[in-house]
Amino acid sequence: LSKTKKYLFIRTADHETSEYLFINLKLNETTPILFKKRIKKIEYDLEHNEKFFLISTNIDNAKNFKIMISYEESYQKWEEFITYEKNNLILDFILLKDWLIRLERTEGSENIIILNLNNKNQHKISFDEEAYNLSLDHGYEYETDTFRYSYSSPTTPKSIFDYNCKSKKQELKKTQEVPSGHNKDDYICKKIFATAHDNEKIPITILYKKGVKLDSNNHLLLYGYGSYGISIPSNFSTNRLSLVDRGIVYAIAHIRGGKEKGYEWYENGKLLNKKNTFLDFISCAEKLCEDKYTSPKRIIAQGGSAGGLLMGYIANERPDLFLGIIAQVPFVDICNTMLDEDL
């Protein structure tokens, strides 16, 4: 149902192609109308604002998605609404009567951008921490200046905020409770970048307890995945804190194969580029040693499923770097598995 409650949307999709049909509820129509015929590997999502539609799509090689506009009388004619920026991955958007709210990721960091639809002025919400995770709550109201979003970080439990686009003020509505107690000021969270073999900059999220000395003597758990375009969020986890409270440094390597730096970050870690995933992880481990968070033979590497494939590679390629490896349900017998018709 559109925010204006004028249209019922019907979405059909697989993992790389989507298509919408719609019904105009104001006209008591019962037959769905095709919004735009599916095109292989083209995705789009849409929302309605009185007399126009806004569409988030990767059409015209906009790999990180762009926002387009079409009008009710010519809904299949799409025009660019916001200039495409290839380094900004659009993750989600909310359309209100007077506002467009976008959730984007740039260089591994997420941002919320608010656009005034009347005067085209826009602003961002500022966040103090270096690494964090955001999501938008679409809600059901249309004629409002307020939207809701959630925020969490490795030090901050999930928190729900209401943000007023007009006043630029926000109100904390709820914070996830930690039954055992939690003080975010007891921890330090950082985001640094490792330099890969081909000079790409790989984001690393780091969490450790305040008072830990960065003198190369710390044990460190380094987590990696890097597959299927899945981005590993820099969010809150009590499991991590259990380790960090014991003096262990925790780090996430946001390696190629995910979408932490956009769609090309995913493409450059798959198929014939898959080796980049493995080499990125090694570069992250070396950077953490170089910056004295840890040292060789003090690092435990962790990855599961497709991340277990990563564990298999580093175990054979750089055993000198790691004290131990946690390979959870590792996908390491790929050819036999994919050729087995019984699976």
Secondary structure, DSSP 8 states (H G I E B T S, - for coil): --TTSSEEEEEEE-SS-EEEEEEEGGGT--S-EEEE---TT--EEEEEETTEEEEEE-TTT-TT-EEEEEETTEEEEEEESS---TTEEEEEEEE-SSEEEEEEEETTEEEEEEEETTT--EEE----SSS-EEEEE--S-SS-SEEEEEEE-SSS--EEEEEETTTTEEEEEEE---TT---GGGEEEEEEEEE-TTS-EEEEEEEEETT---SS---EEEEE---TT--------HHHHHHHTTT-EEEEE--TTSSTT-HHHHHTTSGGGTHHHHHHHHHHHHHHHHTTS--TTSEEEEEETHHHHHHHHHHHH-GGGEEEEEEES----HHHHHH-TT-
